[in-house]
Amino acid sequence: MTARAVITGIGVATANGLGVDDFWAATRVGKNAIGPVTRFDASSYPARLAGEITGFEAADHLPSRLLPQTDRMTRLALVAADCAFEDADVRPGDIPEFDMGVVTASTSGGFEFGQNELKKLWSQGSQYVSAYQSFAWFYAVNSGQISIRNGMRGPSGVVVSDHAGGLDAIAQARRQIRKGSKLIFSGGFDASICPWGWVAQIAGGRLSTRTDPERAYLPFDADANGYVPGEGGALLILEDEHTARERGARTLYGEIAGYGATFDPKPGSGREPGLRRAIEVALADAGAAAADVDVVFADGAGTPDLDRAEADAITAVFGPGGVPVTAPKTMIGRLYSGAAPVDVVSAVLAIREGIIPPTTNVECAPAYDIDLVVGQPRPASVRTALVLARGHGGFNSAVVVREVD
């Protein structure tokens, strides 16, 4: 259980960039990509902004046989997997099929695909419903489609814990690497910008109802009004460090060095939320002290109660203003299971470049005693980063990402 799991390949798709280079070029300078919903008419809904991916045509990247059987989130995930393989300079046949696995996270599954088939059921009849509905909506479909397309028959699975799921999936991937697997795909994708998915998200009661893209999603700001949802995510290739070096991996982005997960106590119990403990467990797992952390990528829920709880947890571990904090997801919206893997990508790129991407459009309220990086990117020597994520219902996860010498 001592093998080091390192990131050797990245595939990312968000509203501000497809692929590592485009994503980081936009993120490092704080390019906002939130705007009005265009994938359906949202004018009659209370929430009308999203972080949509534009210019993506699945037919340009995937064989035609896959299109009728896949939801938008799966198409994005399949293309990201191809990009990650290319980035890692690995071809599917380079490693034995039982030594490669896939562990992804999902919050909603293929909502848009499911909506379209249910519409056929109600308006036309059951004989018009696609047989692919049996799996295209399912939470595990991304793991299944990626493994089938690339001949990956090793340990695989799916994690469902809302926004925390992406980190939980990465931790499970690291666990499989430590058990002897040579390569595991991990991360998360969600894409529920459709009427059915929109109603479900609004029902959660935490979406921003503002119409100004620059003032809609404001974590740690006195004007915080909820979050803006987005679509996309990231997939990482994790390998055992020895295997990666032995095959001559051209890039070791970073090590998944520590992980902690907790669950919040029952509401009304008066007990402290579990995020602080998750941070402490992750640091202990990494063999790191609070002083070793150079930046925290915050969950950034964008509601006063959750922002207060996160700021309190960060301050309890690092002290008031004790570590730079950022939430670059303000540029693209919260991506559910895809959010934290995208933050892990930002963390390793921050380590590589020595720059902390900003939290855009936000003025940190004095009530939050944290050193929030706002407005402009901040040059910094980054060797160790902490990524935080929380899921609806009480999930808390933390991952320590560390530079590889």
Buried (B, 14 or more C-beta within 10 A) or exposed (E): EEBBBBBBBBBBBBBBBBBBEBBBEBBBBBBBBBBEBEBBEBEEBEBBBBBBBEEBEBEEBBEEEBEEBBBBBBBBBBBBBBBBBEBBBBEBEEBEBEBBBBBBBBBBBBBBBBBBBBBBBEEEEEEEBEEBBEBBBBBBBBBBBBBEBBEBBBBBBBBBBBBBBBBBBBBBBBBBBBEEBBBBBBBBBBBBBBBBBBEEBBEEEBBBEBEEBEBBBBBBBEEBBBBBBBBBBBBBBBBBBEBBBEBEBEBBBBBBBBBBBBBBEEEEEEEBBBBBBBBBBBBEBBEBEBEBBBBBBBBBBBBBEBBBBBBBBBBBBBEEBBBBBBBBBBBBBBBBBBBBBBBBBBBBBBBBBEBBBBBBBBBBBEEBBBBBBBEEBBEBEBBBBBBBBBBBEBBBBBBBBBBBE
